[in-house]
Structure formats: C-alpha cells, structure tokens
C-alpha cells in the first residue's frame, strides 16, 4: 500500500488510528464514547475508526460497561495477540528467553543453562524455541527479537567486543549465522543499555531525558541516555566504565586482554568480601544464590555467580543493620563506587543516576544515601541518585520493551 500523502484523508485516518491504539494500550478497554472524548472525534468518526481497526485485527470487542446508568456500552480493547516479540538475555551462565504479546504481557519464558562447548546459534535457537513453545506459538509468529549480551557488537566489524568472558560469541560470522537461523528481524544490544530502557519506559527514569544507569553484577557497567536516546559510542562501547582508570587502584594495562580495568578492580563485586573483612564484618562461607528476584536454583541460567552471590549476601546483611562495622563497610563501598561515578557525573552532568544490578540493589537505601553523600564531596554537580524500580530481570524486560517499541511503530501504522 503506498504511503499516505501529508494532509490527505488517509493520513488523518492513520493518525487517528494510532492515537486510538495508543489510548487502548495505556488505558485498557474503552467505549466508543470514551475514545471519541479522548481523541476529540465525533461519534460517527469514532465508530468508523473502531470498525476499521476491528476489521484489521488490531482491536477486539470485549464485554460491556455496566457500571453506569443507561444502556451498557460496548468496550473495545487492543488485540494483544496481533503481534508477539521475543527477548533474550545472554550471560556466561546461560540464556533466558521470553515472549511478550503486543500489550507487553509476558506469555512464555525459558531458561537454558550454559553447556560446555555449546555454540551460540544453538543456544539462541533452543532458548527461543522453548519460550515460543511455552507461549503456544511458533518461531515464525514473532515480529521481532532483541538479544542482550555483555559488551557490544562493533558496528564496523560485526564482532562482539568488551565481553571476552562470554564463550562462543566471538566468531566473525556469528551475526550472519544467526540471521540465517532466525526468520524475524533481530537486534543486538548491550545488556546494561537494555536495563536502562526498562527503567526509562517502566521504572525510575520515566519522564527523564538525561540520566545514567550504574549497574553492578558480574561486572560494573553504565548506560548513558542523552536527550532521551541511548548513547552507544563509535564502537558500541560507551558505558563500559569497568575499564576506567581510577585513583585507588594501580593502572591496568592491556585492559581488553584482561577484560577488566581500574574501576572494576576497585569496586566490582569481587572486592566486597575483602572490604567486609577489613571492617570486621564476618564473611559467610557459602552464601545463598538468590539475588532478590525469586528462587533461583544453582546452575540455572539466571542464577548469579558465586562472587555476586557473596557480595549480595554481605550488602543485604549490612543494609539490614547499618551500624558499627556494617556502617563502616557500607561507607567504604560507597567511597569506591563514587570514585568512578564521579568521572561520569563530571563529563555528562546527568539529571538522574539510577542504581541497578543485584549488587548495588542489595545495599538498599543505606548504600544509596552514603553514595549520594560521597558523590557530593567529589563531583562538581549533584544528580539525584535513585534505586532502579524494575527489579525482576531488568535486562530481559528491556529487551522486550525495545522489541515492542519497534513492533508497535509498525503495527500501529495503518497507512502501510
């Protein structure tokens, strides 16, 4: 169908269609009268619009509004089954996959733990097929797939950078192999960037155009959102703050070979047991492997590694009783976190810093408050620090939100 010409009736119809679909997405089921009121359309025009969208399979009649005087009004809802998207979160521990309908509701999921020698394409297709099957769909039913990985695929070379710890993902032909195996459009995005997408759409960064998300789990990372858009950099490596040289740790050279840098060595999850011992806090020998998002059996694709589990256990205990040695421990960790974060604040001057990832989240409000105080001492500006609100698999949720945004842009465009 040819694109609508500006100012033509077909363009106006498409604009009204999109407005109505966005309203149904935001508000849920609405009557014809309510849609007309919210869009400013007359009743006949609203009726024609709903008939058009229902015929296109984008809207379904769903019950009546019986809560008001007079005849019951027919309610209309977005047809959530009009499109489906997939999201994958790839980590060294395995792949977690999910499928969501057009409303954003997750309708299927699957976890695939890492197996020694497993090829990346086989991991992706197996995890995706598991999630698709759980949703009662087929692979061809997905409109779009977004895959989250540590590091980033260099747009110049197509190779994964900054993630040498991810086995099987460094072949120069990997993207071509995945494209041949997957029938839908596929996008690849850094995992921390997608956590920021989740916070921007659903969480603590809603309504904010300039913010930084600081992440700490298996590694330290950051996502930079400037003017409402992710800033990825020339090679996709913007936000790889673990490589930052920082005071307090010797200069790390050959950082890509070491897959680490000064900030990671100073404030990564692995330093927490040492900091705890330095302040007289007992370090448990065998911490649990639950990061606070539900029971995760050891070896599951979503379970944290032992360093993360140890860090989470220590910070949770200290945050529950932030006094004496626990307070000193939290203050010491806030200081090393602030050391690297201050560089980001000095360069970017963000309005907001969102703290996310299992390790930082485990410190709760006590760690956030101490970090805010430390940052005020060493940074030229004072952004507000807030805890991330998307706590359950934020990377995977961000992958789904990214896929949904692009899919809705296509599906809601009735001029095509």
Secondary structure in CASP SS format (residue, H / E / C, confidence):
PFRMAT SS
TARGET T0000
AUTHOR 0000-0000-0000
METHOD secondary structure of the structure
MODEL  1
X C 1.00
X C 1.00
X C 1.00
X C 1.00
X C 1.00
X C 1.00
X C 1.00
X C 1.00
X H 1.00
X H 1.00
X H 1.00
X H 1.00
X H 1.00
X H 1.00
X H 1.00
X H 1.00
X H 1.00
X H 1.00
X H 1.00
X H 1.00
X H 1.00
X H 1.00
X H 1.00
X H 1.00
X H 1.00
X H 1.00
X H 1.00
X C 1.00
X C 1.00
X E 1.00
X E 1.00
X H 1.00
X H 1.00
X H 1.00
X H 1.00
X H 1.00
X H 1.00
X H 1.00
X H 1.00
X C 1.00
X C 1.00
X C 1.00
X H 1.00
X H 1.00
X H 1.00
X H 1.00
X H 1.00
X H 1.00
X H 1.00
X H 1.00
X H 1.00
X H 1.00
X H 1.00
X H 1.00
X H 1.00
X C 1.00
X C 1.00
X C 1.00
X E 1.00
X E 1.00
X E 1.00
X E 1.00
X E 1.00
X E 1.00
X E 1.00
X C 1.00
X C 1.00
X C 1.00
X C 1.00
X C 1.00
X C 1.00
X C 1.00
X E 1.00
X E 1.00
X E 1.00
X E 1.00
X E 1.00
X E 1.00
X C 1.00
X H 1.00
X H 1.00
X H 1.00
X C 1.00
X E 1.00
X E 1.00
X E 1.00
X E 1.00
X E 1.00
X E 1.00
X E 1.00
X E 1.00
X C 1.00
X C 1.00
X E 1.00
X E 1.00
X E 1.00
X E 1.00
X E 1.00
X E 1.00
X E 1.00
X E 1.00
X C 1.00
X C 1.00
X C 1.00
X C 1.00
X E 1.00
X E 1.00
X E 1.00
X E 1.00
X E 1.00
X E 1.00
X E 1.00
X E 1.00
X C 1.00
X C 1.00
X C 1.00
X C 1.00
X C 1.00
X C 1.00
X H 1.00
X H 1.00
X H 1.00
X H 1.00
X H 1.00
X H 1.00
X H 1.00
X H 1.00
X H 1.00
X H 1.00
X H 1.00
X H 1.00
X H 1.00
X H 1.00
X H 1.00
X C 1.00
X C 1.00
X C 1.00
X C 1.00
X H 1.00
X H 1.00
X H 1.00
X E 1.00
X E 1.00
X E 1.00
X E 1.00
X E 1.00
X E 1.00
X E 1.00
X E 1.00
X C 1.00
X C 1.00
X E 1.00
X E 1.00
X C 1.00
X C 1.00
X C 1.00
X C 1.00
X C 1.00
X C 1.00
X E 1.00
X E 1.00
X C 1.00
X C 1.00
X C 1.00
X C 1.00
X C 1.00
X C 1.00
X C 1.00
X C 1.00
X C 1.00
X C 1.00
X C 1.00
X C 1.00
X H 1.00
X H 1.00
X H 1.00
X H 1.00
X H 1.00
X H 1.00
X H 1.00
X H 1.00
X C 1.00
X C 1.00
X C 1.00
X E 1.00
X E 1.00
X E 1.00
X E 1.00
X E 1.00
X E 1.00
X H 1.00
X H 1.00
X H 1.00
X H 1.00
X H 1.00
X H 1.00
X H 1.00
X H 1.00
X H 1.00
X H 1.00
X H 1.00
X H 1.00
X C 1.00
X C 1.00
X C 1.00
X C 1.00
X C 1.00
X C 1.00
X C 1.00
X C 1.00
X E 1.00
X E 1.00
X E 1.00
X E 1.00
X E 1.00
X E 1.00
X C 1.00
X C 1.00
X C 1.00
X E 1.00
X E 1.00
X E 1.00
X E 1.00
X E 1.00
X E 1.00
X E 1.00
X C 1.00
X C 1.00
X E 1.00
X E 1.00
X C 1.00
X C 1.00
X C 1.00
X C 1.00
X C 1.00
X C 1.00
X C 1.00
X C 1.00
X C 1.00
X C 1.00
X H 1.00
X H 1.00
X H 1.00
X C 1.00
X C 1.00
X C 1.00
X C 1.00
X C 1.00
X C 1.00
X C 1.00
X C 1.00
X C 1.00
X C 1.00
X C 1.00
X H 1.00
X H 1.00
X H 1.00
X H 1.00
X C 1.00
X C 1.00
X C 1.00
X H 1.00
X H 1.00
X H 1.00
X H 1.00
X H 1.00
X H 1.00
X C 1.00
X H 1.00
X H 1.00
X H 1.00
X H 1.00
X H 1.00
X H 1.00
X H 1.00
X H 1.00
X H 1.00
X H 1.00
X C 1.00
X C 1.00
X C 1.00
X C 1.00
X C 1.00
X C 1.00
X C 1.00
X C 1.00
X C 1.00
X C 1.00
X C 1.00
X C 1.00
X C 1.00
X C 1.00
X C 1.00
X C 1.00
X C 1.00
X C 1.00
X C 1.00
X C 1.00
X C 1.00
X C 1.00
X C 1.00
X C 1.00
X C 1.00
X C 1.00
X C 1.00
X H 1.00
X H 1.00
X H 1.00
X H 1.00
X H 1.00
X H 1.00
X H 1.00
X H 1.00
X H 1.00
X H 1.00
X H 1.00
X H 1.00
X H 1.00
X H 1.00
X H 1.00
X C 1.00
X C 1.00
X C 1.00
X H 1.00
X H 1.00
X H 1.00
X H 1.00
X H 1.00
X H 1.00
X H 1.00
X H 1.00
X H 1.00
X H 1.00
X H 1.00
X H 1.00
X H 1.00
X H 1.00
X H 1.00
X H 1.00
X H 1.00
X H 1.00
X H 1.00
X H 1.00
X H 1.00
X H 1.00
X H 1.00
X H 1.00
X H 1.00
X C 1.00
X C 1.00
X C 1.00
X E 1.00
X E 1.00
X E 1.00
X E 1.00
X E 1.00
X C 1.00
X H 1.00
X H 1.00
X H 1.00
X H 1.00
X H 1.00
X C 1.00
X H 1.00
X H 1.00
X H 1.00
X H 1.00
X H 1.00
X H 1.00
X H 1.00
X H 1.00
X H 1.00
X H 1.00
X H 1.00
X H 1.00
X H 1.00
X H 1.00
X H 1.00
X C 1.00
X C 1.00
X C 1.00
X C 1.00
X C 1.00
X E 1.00
X E 1.00
X E 1.00
X E 1.00
X C 1.00
X C 1.00
X C 1.00
X C 1.00
X C 1.00
X C 1.00
X H 1.00
X H 1.00
X H 1.00
X H 1.00
X H 1.00
X H 1.00
X H 1.00
X H 1.00
X H 1.00
X H 1.00
X H 1.00
X H 1.00
X H 1.00
X H 1.00
X H 1.00
X H 1.00
X H 1.00
X H 1.00
X C 1.00
X C 1.00
X C 1.00
X C 1.00
X C 1.00
END
